Amino acid sequence: MKPRNKRALAIVAAVAALGGATMLVLNAFNSNLVFFFSPTQVLANEAPRERSFRIGGLVQEGSLQREAQGLTIRFVVTDLAKTVPVTYTGLLPDLFKEGKGVVAQGRLDADGVFRAEQVLAKHDENYMPPEAAAALKKAKP
């Protein structure tokens, strides 16, 4: 094999390896990408049914229910226009309260209940996740 052919073959192999590595990185990034939706968007069927996503807004006043036995909690997330019921099993953040901002990550069931795998609460009086603040501002009448 001539040196020119060896060089061309090496370049083709390097480009193919780089393309394969890029494809693997992009595939991993896409599978770990989690989008944020407001309750209004979820009820308008803009949220994916087949994969995990985040829902955010305020915990509706009077909606928090704890099971007597176990760690299952039920509450309602609202953007002041629409509401979505949420069920979560686990320990809630210390700052989780009714009327405060919340972001939950999980999946929407066929019955319309959001099954949260993770719940995040705001960390001080002035902070709300930017996505949740924008959704609340957009949903206000």
Phi, psi and omega in degrees: 000137182285153179303325180295321179290322177297317179297316179296319179295321178294319179295316178298318179295319179295317179296319178296318178295317178297318177297318178296317179295319178298317179298318179295319180295315180295323178295317178295319178297316181295322181286338179262000181285127181238121181268157181253137178223147174272164177303324178298317179292322179297315181287342175271011180060033175272343181274147180288140178270337188263355181219168182287145175209175179249140174240141182216157179164217178251149172282119183296135178301134177079007183261350184285122178229129178248138175289144180297318179248128177103186185247017182279131181235139175240137176206173181240132175260132180230151171248022180075359175242313181230163179229151177226126176287143182232139173239135181220137175243116181149187179272132179274154175298153181300328184272006179288120180211159174294142180083359181253163180290145180210148171230126180239139178248133180173211183228154177266126178281167179297334180275005176087005178266132178276120179265101184279139174258339181211140178233129179242139179240157179295158186251354171203179186294333186259354186259138168214142179307136184305322179296318180292319179297318179294322179293320179294318180296320180291326185276343181298135181288000000 
